[in-house]
Amino acid sequence: MFGNNIQCDNLVLGKNVKIEKTATIKGVKGNAKNIVIGDNTYIGHDVQIICDNFSIGDYSKIQHHTNIHGYKPCKMEDHQLKM
């Protein structure tokens, strides 16, 4: 579905999610364990999310060229905008 740009063991996608083809989602050392992406969420071009556990809520947006990297779980609540 997304090719090699999403590498995780457990992926939960909400409704109407848009992830650009150049975005990368993976774990710190290989596959992420859990990725949860809420409804109506957009992840832009060249975004890199490198976390073992990552979740983003409904109606959220991660702008192009954003890097999110962490060793602990990362959670973004509903209606977030990151630039």
Buried (B, 14 or more C-beta within 10 A) or exposed (E): EEEEBBBBEEBEBBEEBEBBEEBBBBBEEEEBBBBBBBBBBBBBEEBBBBBBBBBBBBBBBBBEEBEBEEEEEBEBEEEBEBE
